[in-house]
Structure formats: structure tokens, C-alpha cells
């Protein structure tokens, strides 16, 4: 009897594993980027899950509703994001911004969201999104490409940012040169990594969370307790003076994306 039960258990496990291997279900990892176009066709998989997306805002609904699409080209299924927080983002008028959003996927039920978060939203503006997928944001951050920052430093200065890019170079005093992925003509962004520093290698794809500041070595040393002596400060200032830097408070390594 015990032998028969063991055989049946093994058969059950084999069938279960086989079903998992043959499944077409979308598989995501925690804090892995999700293409917004993949959420609507796979809503049963994403319902109730936390996702990380980074896309252009192509439409706004009041101050809390944002419709995201990839690269501002309406490439597929767009998705609505609602930000219930008290600290709403402000945007530059120069261009439609790119944002990084972490939040939970659900289907839009405006009454439930208003009740849960104590909001008053414009019913007419959200009507066409009712019962469709929506991301309820846990946080939203401006996420320009590295090259875009240099063209609008007055707006981004002293703002918390989440910048996705490719590591072009790493120095021995905590500076990281960040480049826009696969865009060789774009301007680089200098990242200051205070201690403790994580080990980075060239060509790594990262998100750098931090604040943009003018590159004044003496001020950075005092503000972030950097280990730059006067000789190092002078060397750095010669090479990077009159530029802005992103002072990192967190660097997230991402899996290398396939071509």
C-alpha cells in the first residue's frame, strides 16, 4: 500500500511539473521590468501582483491619472496608473515625461479606489478605463534618459530621479559614467556612489535612484562624507567641472537585456 501511494505521489508531481513547463503563462520576477503592453492580454496572471514599469506618459487625467505607453509611439496596449499618494509629481512643459512606477495591478473600480484611498476622482475622465487594468502606484519617480537630463538641468536639479542606463565606466573613487542604452551619441551622466559602494562592471544595466546636484567636489565631500582627498578633488574637478551629477542612494542591478 505504501509503495502504491509513493508511485501515485511521484506521478502527480511529474504531471504537475509537466503542466508548469508547458504553460504559456507569463513569468515575472520581483522588481523585474514588465512591458505595459503585456499586462492587459495577461491580466489574470498580473492581477494583485506588484510590477515595475518605465514608460512615457501619453495622457493625463486630472492630477492623479496617467496613461503609459512605450516610447510615446502607441505601440500596443496602454495602461492606466493612478497615484493615490500625497506627494504628486510635477512635470516640465518641454516634453511628455518618462516615469518609473512600482504598483499593484487590478481592474479599475473607481468607487472602490475612491473609498479605499479617500480620493475624489473625475468619473467622466476615467469612464473608458472602468473594469480595465490599472496600476495603483506605490511610488512614481521621474525617469528621464541619461542624455535628457543635460538638456533640462534646471528642472531636474535637486529632484529625486530613477535613471535607467548602461554603465560605461567605473572609477576607483566612486564615480560611475552612465550612458543611454545602445544610443552612442547621447550625453553621459556622471553618478556619485557614496559608501557603501556596490561592485559594478562595464556594460551592466542599472537603475540609479538619487538626486541631481551641481558637481562641486568640496560640497559633495562634506554632504556625503566622500573619501576624496584634495588631490583627488582637484583631479575630478578638472575633468568634470561645470557638470551635474546624480548622487546615488540606491543602485539596482538589472538582468542584461537581450537584443
GROMACS elastic network, one bead per residue, 0.5 to 0.9 nm:
[ bonds ]
;  ai    aj funct       b0    kb
    1     4     6  0.50921   500
    1     5     6  0.62858   500
    1     6     6  0.86589   500
    2     5     6  0.51069   500
    2     6     6  0.61950   500
    2     7     6  0.87074   500
    3     6     6  0.51010   500
    3     7     6  0.62929   500
    3     8     6  0.87153   500
    4     7     6  0.51492   500
    4     8     6  0.62307   500
    4     9     6  0.86386   500
    5     8     6  0.51001   500
    5     9     6  0.61259   500
    5    10     6  0.86455   500
    6     9     6  0.51035   500
    6    10     6  0.62248   500
    6    11     6  0.86445   500
    7    10     6  0.51646   500
    7    11     6  0.61956   500
    7    12     6  0.86249   500
    8    11     6  0.50827   500
    8    12     6  0.61529   500
    8    13     6  0.87008   500
    9    12     6  0.50575   500
    9    13     6  0.62751   500
    9    14     6  0.86891   500
   10    13     6  0.51458   500
   10    14     6  0.62181   500
   10    15     6  0.86734   500
   11    14     6  0.51073   500
   11    15     6  0.61923   500
   11    16     6  0.85885   500
   12    15     6  0.52203   500
   12    16     6  0.61585   500
   12    17     6  0.86505   500
   13    16     6  0.50567   500
   13    17     6  0.60931   500
   13    18     6  0.84650   500
   14    17     6  0.51910   500
   14    18     6  0.60322   500
   14    19     6  0.85728   500
   15    18     6  0.50928   500
   15    19     6  0.61809   500
   15    20     6  0.87112   500
   16    19     6  0.51878   500
   16    20     6  0.63492   500
   16    21     6  0.87638   500
   17    20     6  0.51008   500
   17    21     6  0.62071   500
   17    22     6  0.86866   500
   18    21     6  0.51321   500
   18    22     6  0.62194   500
   18    23     6  0.85789   500
   19    22     6  0.52414   500
   19    23     6  0.60590   500
   20    23     6  0.52289   500
   20    24     6  0.86902   500
   20    25     6  0.87150   500
   21    24     6  0.84662   500
   22    25     6  0.89199   500
   23    26     6  0.86446   500
   24    27     6  0.88775   500
   25    42     6  0.78881   500
   25    45     6  0.71838   500
   26    38     6  0.85800   500
   26    42     6  0.72674   500
   26    45     6  0.69792   500
   26    46     6  0.86959   500
   27    45     6  0.84837   500
   28    31     6  0.86411   500
   28    32     6  0.66532   500
   28    33     6  0.83198   500
   28    34     6  0.76188   500
   28    51     6  0.85616   500
   29    32     6  0.53195   500
   29    33     6  0.84799   500
   29    51     6  0.88624   500
   30    33     6  0.87177   500
   30    50     6  0.75877   500
   30    51     6  0.73945   500
   30    52     6  0.83601   500
   31    34     6  0.89402   500
   31    50     6  0.81161   500
   31    51     6  0.66710   500
   31    52     6  0.58199   500
   31   102     6  0.82743   500
   31   254     6  0.89312   500
   32    51     6  0.73416   500
   32    52     6  0.62506   500
   32    53     6  0.84600   500
   32   254     6  0.75122   500
   32   255     6  0.83389   500
   33    51     6  0.70955   500
   33    52     6  0.50063   500
   33    53     6  0.54391   500
   33    54     6  0.74563   500
   33   254     6  0.87715   500
   34    37     6  0.84831   500
   34    38     6  0.72761   500
   34    39     6  0.78367   500
   34    51     6  0.65565   500
   34    52     6  0.60340   500
   34    53     6  0.54869   500
   34    54     6  0.82243   500
   35    38     6  0.54623   500
   35    39     6  0.72280   500
   35    52     6  0.88823   500
   35    53     6  0.66631   500
   35    54     6  0.81758   500
   35    55     6  0.86469   500
   35    70     6  0.79115   500
   36    39     6  0.55329   500
   36    40     6  0.78302   500
   36    53     6  0.67522   500
   36    54     6  0.84216   500
   36    55     6  0.79526   500
   36    68     6  0.75401   500
   36    69     6  0.69250   500
   36    70     6  0.73859   500
   36    76     6  0.84015   500
   36    77     6  0.69013   500
   36    78     6  0.63598   500
   36    79     6  0.63284   500
   37    40     6  0.66766   500
   37    41     6  0.77718   500
   37    69     6  0.77536   500
   37    70     6  0.79551   500
   37    75     6  0.78358   500
   37    76     6  0.54322   500
   37    78     6  0.60858   500
   37    79     6  0.76694   500
   38    41     6  0.59547   500
   38    42     6  0.63667   500
   38    43     6  0.84581   500
   38    76     6  0.87398   500
   38    77     6  0.74547   500
   39    42     6  0.52517   500
   39    43     6  0.55622   500
   39    44     6  0.89303   500
   39    45     6  0.83128   500
   39    46     6  0.65880   500
   39    77     6  0.79856   500
   39    78     6  0.89102   500
   39    79     6  0.80008   500
   39   105     6  0.85108   500
   39   133     6  0.75737   500
   40    43     6  0.50373   500
   40    44     6  0.87500   500
   40    46     6  0.86381   500
   40    77     6  0.67070   500
   40    78     6  0.82736   500
   40    79     6  0.77750   500
   40   132     6  0.78427   500
   40   133     6  0.61741   500
   41    44     6  0.84927   500
   41    77     6  0.83052   500
   42    45     6  0.55444   500
   42    46     6  0.65900   500
   42    47     6  0.88037   500
   43    46     6  0.51202   500
   43    47     6  0.58082   500
   43   105     6  0.82915   500
   43   106     6  0.82369   500
   43   107     6  0.86300   500
   43   133     6  0.70586   500
   44    47     6  0.54903   500
   45    48     6  0.86254   500
   45    49     6  0.81528   500
   46    49     6  0.53525   500
   46    50     6  0.79517   500
   46    51     6  0.81262   500
   46   104     6  0.85186   500
   46   105     6  0.61671   500
   46   106     6  0.78844   500
   47    50     6  0.87250   500
   47   104     6  0.77879   500
   47   105     6  0.52453   500
   47   106     6  0.51986   500
   47   107     6  0.77401   500
   47   133     6  0.84057   500
   48   104     6  0.58406   500
   48   105     6  0.53180   500
   48   106     6  0.58041   500
   49   103     6  0.81178   500
   49   104     6  0.53560   500
   49   105     6  0.57566   500
   49   106     6  0.81913   500
   50   102     6  0.68762   500
   50   103     6  0.52848   500
   50   105     6  0.65247   500
   50   135     6  0.86888   500
   50   138     6  0.89866   500
   51   101     6  0.80547   500
   51   102     6  0.56714   500
   51   103     6  0.56937   500
   51   104     6  0.62772   500
   51   105     6  0.72728   500
   51   135     6  0.83069   500
   52   100     6  0.72869   500
   52   101     6  0.57570   500
   52   103     6  0.68318   500
   53    99     6  0.82039   500
   53   100     6  0.58786   500
   53   101     6  0.53454   500
   53   102     6  0.65440   500
   53   103     6  0.86437   500
   54    68     6  0.84568   500
   54    70     6  0.81861   500
   54    98     6  0.68924   500
   54    99     6  0.55569   500
   54   101     6  0.62327   500
   54   102     6  0.88570   500
   54   143     6  0.75460   500
   55    68     6  0.57694   500
   55    69     6  0.57604   500
   55    70     6  0.52555   500
   55    71     6  0.65279   500
   55    72     6  0.79220   500
   55    97     6  0.85125   500
   55    98     6  0.53562   500
   55    99     6  0.58291   500
   55   100     6  0.69238   500
   55   101     6  0.84993   500
   55   143     6  0.86433   500
   56    67     6  0.82847   500
   56    68     6  0.54911   500
   56    69     6  0.55950   500
   56    70     6  0.60812   500
   56    71     6  0.58983   500
   56    72     6  0.55753   500
   56    96     6  0.67433   500
   56    97     6  0.58173   500
   56    99     6  0.63903   500
   57    60     6  0.72795   500
   57    66     6  0.61664   500
   57    67     6  0.56465   500
   57    69     6  0.66036   500
   57    70     6  0.88016   500
   57    72     6  0.74444   500
   57    96     6  0.60510   500
   57    97     6  0.59376   500
   57    98     6  0.61237   500
   57    99     6  0.72632   500
   58    66     6  0.75867   500
   58    67     6  0.57654   500
   58    68     6  0.58113   500
   58    69     6  0.64456   500
   58    72     6  0.63465   500
   58    73     6  0.88653   500
   58    74     6  0.83611   500
   58    96     6  0.67922   500
   58    97     6  0.85119   500
   59    65     6  0.82702   500
   59    66     6  0.58875   500
   59    67     6  0.50287   500
   59    68     6  0.73351   500
   59    96     6  0.88011   500
   60    63     6  0.72227   500
   60    64     6  0.77556   500
   60    65     6  0.55425   500
   60    67     6  0.62171   500
   61    64     6  0.65650   500
   61    66     6  0.61534   500
   61    67     6  0.80542   500
   61   121     6  0.89916   500
   61   122     6  0.79304   500
   61   125     6  0.60796   500
   61   126     6  0.74279   500
   62    65     6  0.61045   500
   62    66     6  0.85402   500
   62   121     6  0.78614   500
   62   122     6  0.73113   500
   62   125     6  0.79404   500
   63    66     6  0.82421   500
   63    83     6  0.84976   500
   63    88     6  0.75570   500
   63    89     6  0.86392   500
   64    81     6  0.80016   500
   64    82     6  0.54500   500
   64    83     6  0.50761   500
   64    84     6  0.68336   500
   64    85     6  0.86290   500
   64    88     6  0.74591   500
   64   121     6  0.82147   500
   65    80     6  0.68598   500
   65    81     6  0.57693   500
   65    83     6  0.66558   500
   65   121     6  0.89101   500
   65   125     6  0.89245   500
   65   126     6  0.83078   500
   66    79     6  0.83273   500
   66    80     6  0.57243   500
   66    81     6  0.50871   500
   66    82     6  0.64443   500
   66    83     6  0.81788   500
   67    78     6  0.66584   500
   67    79     6  0.55757   500
   67    81     6  0.61238   500
   67    82     6  0.88422   500
   68    72     6  0.82712   500
   68    78     6  0.56491   500
   68    79     6  0.54413   500
   68    80     6  0.63626   500
   68    81     6  0.73781   500
   68    98     6  0.87540   500
   68    99     6  0.87890   500
   69    72     6  0.58504   500
   69    73     6  0.71640   500
   69    74     6  0.57959   500
   69    75     6  0.69612   500
   69    76     6  0.75085   500
   69    77     6  0.74722   500
   69    79     6  0.69856   500
   70    73     6  0.64210   500
   70    74     6  0.66300   500
   70    75     6  0.61508   500
   70    76     6  0.78855   500
   70    78     6  0.79400   500
   71    74     6  0.77226   500
   71    75     6  0.78316   500
   71    98     6  0.85019   500
   72    75     6  0.78656   500
   72    96     6  0.82719   500
   73    76     6  0.86405   500
   74    77     6  0.77478   500
   74    78     6  0.72600   500
   75    78     6  0.81114   500
   79   129     6  0.89629   500
   79   132     6  0.85159   500
   79   133     6  0.66321   500
   79   134     6  0.61920   500
   79   135     6  0.75780   500
   80   108     6  0.88853   500
   80   129     6  0.75513   500
   80   132     6  0.85143   500
   80   133     6  0.70421   500
   80   135     6  0.63337   500
   80   136     6  0.87318   500
   81   101     6  0.83633   500
   81   103     6  0.85089   500
   81   134     6  0.55896   500
   81   136     6  0.59446   500
   81   137     6  0.65833   500
   82   134     6  0.72577   500
   82   135     6  0.63598   500
   82   136     6  0.51567   500
   82   137     6  0.60703   500
   83    86     6  0.86422   500
   83    88     6  0.74007   500
   83   135     6  0.85671   500
   83   136     6  0.62416   500
   83   137     6  0.50859   500
   83   138     6  0.75757   500
   83   139     6  0.76415   500
   83   140     6  0.76126   500
   84    87     6  0.88519   500
   84    88     6  0.84329   500
   84   113     6  0.88041   500
   84   117     6  0.64452   500
   84   118     6  0.86189   500
   84   119     6  0.74645   500
   84   136     6  0.73731   500
   84   137     6  0.70115   500
   84   138     6  0.81990   500
   85    88     6  0.64861   500
   85   117     6  0.86739   500
   85   137     6  0.81082   500
   85   138     6  0.78957   500
   85   139     6  0.79034   500
   88   140     6  0.84184   500
   89   140     6  0.75676   500
   89   141     6  0.73936   500
   89   142     6  0.77230   500
   90   142     6  0.89261   500
   91    94     6  0.86911   500
   91    95     6  0.86564   500
   91    96     6  0.81386   500
   91    97     6  0.69481   500
   91   142     6  0.84001   500
   91   155     6  0.84284   500
   92    95     6  0.67088   500
   92    96     6  0.79153   500
   92    97     6  0.75927   500
   92   152     6  0.86684   500
   92   155     6  0.66681   500
   92   156     6  0.88208   500
   93    96     6  0.75768   500
   94    97     6  0.87628   500
   94   152     6  0.86085   500
   97   142     6  0.71830   500
   97   143     6  0.76880   500
   97   144     6  0.70050   500
   98   141     6  0.88427   500
   98   142     6  0.63447   500
   98   143     6  0.53745   500
   98   144     6  0.56338   500
   98   145     6  0.81542   500
   99   140     6  0.66595   500
   99   141     6  0.56112   500
   99   144     6  0.72015   500
   99   162     6  0.81542   500
  100   139     6  0.82290   500
  100   140     6  0.56844   500
  100   141     6  0.52768   500
  100   142     6  0.63335   500
  100   143     6  0.56289   500
  100   161     6  0.89437   500
  100   162     6  0.67927   500
  100   163     6  0.86490   500
  101   135     6  0.85850   500
  101   137     6  0.63683   500
  101   138     6  0.76044   500
  101   139     6  0.59561   500
  101   141     6  0.66715   500
  101   142     6  0.89657   500
  102   135     6  0.82207   500
  102   136     6  0.83495   500
  102   137     6  0.57621   500
  102   138     6  0.56490   500
  102   139     6  0.56213   500
  102   140     6  0.66776   500
  103   135     6  0.56072   500
  103   136     6  0.52125   500
  103   139     6  0.68998   500
  103   140     6  0.86411   500
  104   134     6  0.81407   500
  104   135     6  0.53120   500
  104   136     6  0.52908   500
  104   137     6  0.66402   500
  104   138     6  0.75059   500
  105   133     6  0.66940   500
  105   134     6  0.57217   500
  105   136     6  0.65017   500
  105   137     6  0.89007   500
  106   109     6  0.87454   500
  106   131     6  0.88106   500
  106   132     6  0.81781   500
  106   133     6  0.56684   500
  106   134     6  0.55235   500
  106   135     6  0.64232   500
  106   136     6  0.75760   500
  107   129     6  0.88568   500
  107   130     6  0.75130   500
  107   131     6  0.50108   500
  107   132     6  0.50969   500
  107   134     6  0.56310   500
  107   135     6  0.83739   500
  108   111     6  0.89454   500
  108   112     6  0.85063   500
  108   113     6  0.78971   500
  108   126     6  0.87996   500
  108   129     6  0.67230   500
  108   130     6  0.50555   500
  108   132     6  0.55725   500
  108   133     6  0.61416   500
  108   134     6  0.57302   500
  108   135     6  0.87324   500
  109   112     6  0.54947   500
  109   113     6  0.63471   500
  109   114     6  0.87543   500
  109   130     6  0.61001   500
  109   131     6  0.61227   500
  109   132     6  0.86443   500
  110   113     6  0.51899   500
  110   114     6  0.60953   500
  110   115     6  0.85701   500
  110   121     6  0.78287   500
  110   123     6  0.75192   500
  110   126     6  0.77549   500
  110   127     6  0.86848   500
  110   130     6  0.70784   500
  110   131     6  0.88430   500
  111   114     6  0.52027   500
  111   115     6  0.61787   500
  111   116     6  0.85711   500
  112   115     6  0.51802   500
  112   116     6  0.59930   500
  112   117     6  0.85658   500
  113   116     6  0.51214   500
  113   117     6  0.60261   500
  113   118     6  0.78728   500
  113   119     6  0.74370   500
  113   136     6  0.89376   500
  114   117     6  0.55635   500
  114   118     6  0.53316   500
  114   120     6  0.59425   500
  114   121     6  0.70090   500
  115   118     6  0.52387   500
  115   119     6  0.68352   500
  115   120     6  0.87165   500
  116   119     6  0.79825   500
  120   123     6  0.88234   500
  121   124     6  0.89119   500
  121   125     6  0.83325   500
  121   126     6  0.81345   500
  122   125     6  0.54332   500
  122   126     6  0.66259   500
  122   127     6  0.87238   500
  123   126     6  0.53542   500
  123   127     6  0.58946   500
  124   127     6  0.51803   500
  124   128     6  0.81474   500
  125   128     6  0.75493   500
  125   129     6  0.85787   500
  126   129     6  0.54035   500
  126   130     6  0.65360   500
  127   130     6  0.54472   500
  128   131     6  0.87456   500
  128   132     6  0.83980   500
  129   132     6  0.52811   500
  129   133     6  0.77358   500
  129   134     6  0.81530   500
  130   133     6  0.84045   500
  131   134     6  0.86312   500
  136   139     6  0.89696   500
  137   140     6  0.65852   500
  141   160     6  0.71153   500
  141   161     6  0.59293   500
  141   162     6  0.61936   500
  142   156     6  0.87813   500
  142   159     6  0.84985   500
  142   160     6  0.74323   500
  142   161     6  0.53171   500
  142   162     6  0.63063   500
  142   163     6  0.82279   500
  143   146     6  0.88940   500
  143   161     6  0.58180   500
  143   163     6  0.52288   500
  143   164     6  0.73182   500
  144   147     6  0.80189   500
  144   148     6  0.60043   500
  144   149     6  0.65635   500
  144   161     6  0.79062   500
  144   162     6  0.77322   500
  144   163     6  0.63127   500
  144   164     6  0.80855   500
  145   148     6  0.53070   500
  145   149     6  0.69266   500
  145   163     6  0.64169   500
  145   164     6  0.67768   500
  145   165     6  0.73181   500
  145   179     6  0.86576   500
  145   180     6  0.63423   500
  145   181     6  0.89513   500
  146   149     6  0.57681   500
  146   150     6  0.77140   500
  146   163     6  0.66909   500
  146   164     6  0.75772   500
  146   165     6  0.68491   500
  146   178     6  0.69961   500
  146   179     6  0.62576   500
  146   180     6  0.56817   500
  146   186     6  0.77527   500
  146   187     6  0.69138   500
  146   188     6  0.62380   500
  146   189     6  0.54483   500
  146   190     6  0.89819   500
  147   150     6  0.59866   500
  147   151     6  0.74107   500
  147   179     6  0.75794   500
  147   180     6  0.66578   500
  147   185     6  0.88977   500
  147   186     6  0.51077   500
  147   188     6  0.60796   500
  147   189     6  0.69577   500
  148   151     6  0.54051   500
  148   152     6  0.68059   500
  148   153     6  0.86963   500
  148   186     6  0.83091   500
  148   187     6  0.79559   500
  149   152     6  0.53658   500
  149   153     6  0.56231   500
  149   155     6  0.87369   500
  149   156     6  0.67913   500
  149   157     6  0.89041   500
  149   187     6  0.88214   500
  149   189     6  0.79678   500
  149   244     6  0.89368   500
  150   153     6  0.54656   500
  150   187     6  0.73779   500
  150   188     6  0.86789   500
  150   189     6  0.80629   500
  150   243     6  0.85749   500
  150   244     6  0.78506   500
  151   154     6  0.87532   500
  152   155     6  0.56894   500
  152   156     6  0.65061   500
  152   157     6  0.85534   500
  153   156     6  0.50442   500
  153   157     6  0.54600   500
  153   212     6  0.83461   500
  153   244     6  0.77198   500
  154   157     6  0.54719   500
  154   158     6  0.89216   500
  155   158     6  0.84696   500
  155   159     6  0.79956   500
  156   159     6  0.53764   500
  156   160     6  0.81401   500
  156   161     6  0.79811   500
  156   211     6  0.86212   500
  156   212     6  0.66705   500
  156   213     6  0.89626   500
  157   160     6  0.87009   500
  157   211     6  0.75899   500
  157   212     6  0.50576   500
  157   213     6  0.58702   500
  157   214     6  0.78163   500
  157   244     6  0.82028   500
  158   211     6  0.56147   500
  158   212     6  0.50274   500
  158   213     6  0.57750   500
  158   214     6  0.88586   500
  159   210     6  0.82066   500
  159   211     6  0.54649   500
  159   212     6  0.61119   500
  159   213     6  0.86179   500
  160   209     6  0.72515   500
  160   210     6  0.55487   500
  160   212     6  0.71376   500
  161   208     6  0.78903   500
  161   209     6  0.57576   500
  161   210     6  0.55443   500
  161   211     6  0.59967   500
  161   212     6  0.75017   500
  161   246     6  0.83645   500
  162   207     6  0.62556   500
  162   208     6  0.55361   500
  162   210     6  0.66239   500
  162   211     6  0.87497   500
  163   206     6  0.80213   500
  163   207     6  0.53128   500
  163   208     6  0.51208   500
  163   209     6  0.65050   500
  163   210     6  0.83053   500
  164   178     6  0.86583   500
  164   179     6  0.89394   500
  164   180     6  0.77607   500
  164   181     6  0.83826   500
  164   205     6  0.73131   500
  164   206     6  0.56781   500
  164   208     6  0.64278   500
  164   209     6  0.89391   500
  165   178     6  0.58935   500
  165   179     6  0.55808   500
  165   180     6  0.50412   500
  165   181     6  0.56046   500
  165   204     6  0.83790   500
  165   205     6  0.57856   500
  165   206     6  0.57237   500
  165   207     6  0.65616   500
  165   208     6  0.81112   500
  166   177     6  0.85032   500
  166   178     6  0.55869   500
  166   179     6  0.51396   500
  166   180     6  0.60397   500
  166   181     6  0.53894   500
  166   182     6  0.83429   500
  166   202     6  0.77274   500
  166   203     6  0.55265   500
  166   204     6  0.56236   500
  166   206     6  0.63534   500
  166   207     6  0.88545   500
  167   170     6  0.74762   500
  167   176     6  0.69129   500
  167   177     6  0.60287   500
  167   179     6  0.62181   500
  167   180     6  0.87894   500
  167   181     6  0.88825   500
  167   200     6  0.78302   500
  167   201     6  0.69763   500
  167   202     6  0.50685   500
  167   203     6  0.50237   500
  167   204     6  0.53444   500
  167   205     6  0.64934   500
  167   206     6  0.73929   500
  168   176     6  0.76116   500
  168   177     6  0.53899   500
  168   178     6  0.55913   500
  168   179     6  0.59486   500
  168   188     6  0.85075   500
  168   201     6  0.84930   500
  168   202     6  0.53744   500
  168   203     6  0.60465   500
  168   204     6  0.82308   500
  169   175     6  0.83910   500
  169   176     6  0.59064   500
  169   177     6  0.50953   500
  169   178     6  0.73658   500
  169   201     6  0.76428   500
  169   202     6  0.56244   500
  169   203     6  0.82490   500
  170   173     6  0.85529   500
  170   174     6  0.72837   500
  170   175     6  0.60033   500
  170   177     6  0.63543   500
  170   200     6  0.72445   500
  170   201     6  0.71309   500
  170   202     6  0.71129   500
  171   174     6  0.58871   500
  171   175     6  0.52831   500
  171   176     6  0.64158   500
  171   177     6  0.84263   500
  172   175     6  0.73247   500
  173   192     6  0.88948   500
  173   193     6  0.87062   500
  173   226     6  0.87337   500
  173   227     6  0.76556   500
  173   228     6  0.71694   500
  173   232     6  0.82096   500
  174   191     6  0.82274   500
  174   192     6  0.59629   500
  174   193     6  0.51461   500
  174   194     6  0.66915   500
  174   195     6  0.80691   500
  174   197     6  0.73302   500
  174   226     6  0.86737   500
  175   190     6  0.67887   500
  175   191     6  0.56203   500
  175   193     6  0.61672   500
  175   194     6  0.88960   500
  176   189     6  0.83105   500
  176   190     6  0.59311   500
  176   192     6  0.64366   500
  176   193     6  0.72977   500
  176   200     6  0.85742   500
  177   188     6  0.64749   500
  177   189     6  0.58684   500
  177   191     6  0.61708   500
  177   192     6  0.89680   500
  178   188     6  0.56757   500
  178   189     6  0.50339   500
  178   190     6  0.61827   500
  178   191     6  0.69462   500
  178   206     6  0.89132   500
  179   182     6  0.83664   500
  179   183     6  0.77658   500
  179   184     6  0.79125   500
  179   186     6  0.72514   500
  179   187     6  0.70853   500
  179   189     6  0.64082   500
  179   190     6  0.89415   500
  180   183     6  0.55334   500
  180   184     6  0.74380   500
  180   185     6  0.88481   500
  180   186     6  0.64265   500
  180   187     6  0.78196   500
  180   188     6  0.72614   500
  180   189     6  0.86556   500
  181   184     6  0.79434   500
  181   205     6  0.80475   500
  183   186     6  0.58089   500
  184   187     6  0.83161   500
  189   244     6  0.79384   500
  189   245     6  0.67369   500
  189   246     6  0.74865   500
  190   240     6  0.85605   500
  190   243     6  0.84153   500
  190   244     6  0.72751   500
  190   246     6  0.63173   500
  190   247     6  0.86910   500
  191   208     6  0.81850   500
  191   210     6  0.88450   500
  191   245     6  0.55187   500
  191   247     6  0.58488   500
  191   248     6  0.66241   500
  192   220     6  0.89627   500
  192   245     6  0.67067   500
  192   246     6  0.61485   500
  192   248     6  0.60333   500
  193   196     6  0.80472   500
  193   197     6  0.61490   500
  193   198     6  0.84069   500
  193   226     6  0.89979   500
  193   246     6  0.86691   500
  193   247     6  0.63471   500
  193   248     6  0.53527   500
  193   249     6  0.75285   500
  193   250     6  0.85159   500
  193   251     6  0.85686   500
  194   197     6  0.62765   500
  194   224     6  0.65112   500
  194   225     6  0.76457   500
  194   226     6  0.62465   500
  194   227     6  0.87581   500
  194   247     6  0.76319   500
  194   248     6  0.70796   500
  194   249     6  0.77066   500
  195   198     6  0.83589   500
  195   224     6  0.86130   500
  195   225     6  0.83999   500
  195   226     6  0.74258   500
  195   227     6  0.87453   500
  197   200     6  0.88065   500
  198   251     6  0.77810   500
  200   204     6  0.70416   500
  200   253     6  0.85286   500
  201   204     6  0.58296   500
  202   205     6  0.88461   500
  203   256     6  0.86444   500
  204   253     6  0.72962   500
  204   254     6  0.76387   500
  204   255     6  0.82262   500
  204   256     6  0.69443   500
  205   252     6  0.86907   500
  205   253     6  0.62782   500
  205   254     6  0.54823   500
  205   255     6  0.69462   500
  205   256     6  0.61737   500
  205   257     6  0.79821   500
  206   251     6  0.66397   500
  206   252     6  0.54842   500
  206   254     6  0.54186   500
  206   255     6  0.85382   500
  207   250     6  0.82828   500
  207   251     6  0.57983   500
  207   252     6  0.51203   500
  207   253     6  0.66723   500
  207   254     6  0.74358   500
  208   246     6  0.82505   500
  208   247     6  0.88201   500
  208   248     6  0.61558   500
  208   249     6  0.78386   500
  208   250     6  0.60853   500
  208   252     6  0.64348   500
  208   253     6  0.88185   500
  209   246     6  0.83674   500
  209   247     6  0.82099   500
  209   248     6  0.56349   500
  209   249     6  0.59337   500
  209   250     6  0.51881   500
  209   251     6  0.62077   500
  209   252     6  0.81106   500
  210   246     6  0.59154   500
  210   247     6  0.52437   500
  210   249     6  0.52378   500
  210   250     6  0.68807   500
  210   251     6  0.86690   500
  211   245     6  0.82145   500
  211   246     6  0.54161   500
  211   247     6  0.53704   500
  211   248     6  0.68187   500
  211   249     6  0.81021   500
  212   244     6  0.66793   500
  212   245     6  0.56132   500
  212   247     6  0.62772   500
  212   248     6  0.88966   500
  213   216     6  0.84530   500
  213   220     6  0.89054   500
  213   243     6  0.88823   500
  213   244     6  0.55651   500
  213   245     6  0.54754   500
  213   246     6  0.62918   500
  213   247     6  0.71396   500
  214   241     6  0.89533   500
  214   242     6  0.73710   500
  214   243     6  0.62341   500
  214   245     6  0.61661   500
  214   246     6  0.87398   500
  215   219     6  0.83893   500
  215   220     6  0.75944   500
  215   237     6  0.80481   500
  215   240     6  0.73047   500
  215   241     6  0.64632   500
  215   242     6  0.66109   500
  215   243     6  0.55784   500
  215   244     6  0.50375   500
  215   245     6  0.56901   500
  215   246     6  0.89292   500
  216   219     6  0.55753   500
  216   220     6  0.62963   500
  216   221     6  0.87993   500
  216   237     6  0.75011   500
  216   241     6  0.73679   500
  216   242     6  0.81342   500
  216   243     6  0.86720   500
  216   244     6  0.86851   500
  217   220     6  0.50912   500
  217   221     6  0.60841   500
  217   222     6  0.87291   500
  217   228     6  0.83636   500
  217   233     6  0.57763   500
  217   234     6  0.82501   500
  217   236     6  0.75525   500
  217   237     6  0.67144   500
  217   241     6  0.88330   500
  218   221     6  0.52089   500
  218   222     6  0.64723   500
  218   223     6  0.87069   500
  218   228     6  0.88622   500
  218   230     6  0.86886   500
  218   233     6  0.71811   500
  219   222     6  0.53046   500
  219   223     6  0.60614   500
  219   224     6  0.84985   500
  220   223     6  0.50764   500
  220   224     6  0.58023   500
  220   225     6  0.75799   500
  220   226     6  0.71315   500
  220   247     6  0.87916   500
  221   224     6  0.55621   500
  221   225     6  0.51080   500
  221   227     6  0.71430   500
  221   228     6  0.67734   500
  221   229     6  0.89771   500
  221   233     6  0.88061   500
  222   225     6  0.53675   500
  222   226     6  0.72068   500
  223   226     6  0.81078   500
  224   247     6  0.89148   500
  225   228     6  0.87485   500
  226   229     6  0.87984   500
  228   231     6  0.78031   500
  228   232     6  0.55207   500
  228   233     6  0.59785   500
  229   232     6  0.53218   500
  229   233     6  0.62060   500
  229   234     6  0.87347   500
  230   233     6  0.50034   500
  230   234     6  0.61571   500
  230   235     6  0.85934   500
  231   234     6  0.52262   500
  231   235     6  0.62437   500
  231   236     6  0.86726   500
  232   235     6  0.50304   500
  232   236     6  0.60799   500
  232   237     6  0.84426   500
  233   236     6  0.51647   500
  233   237     6  0.59655   500
  233   238     6  0.86202   500
  234   237     6  0.50983   500
  234   238     6  0.62576   500
  234   239     6  0.88490   500
  235   238     6  0.54372   500
  235   239     6  0.66990   500
  235   240     6  0.88375   500
  236   239     6  0.53145   500
  236   240     6  0.59405   500
  236   241     6  0.76257   500
  237   240     6  0.52453   500
  237   242     6  0.84866   500
  238   241     6  0.58997   500
  240   243     6  0.59801   500
  240   244     6  0.85472   500
  241   244     6  0.85146   500
  248   251     6  0.67855   500
  254   257     6  0.83001   500
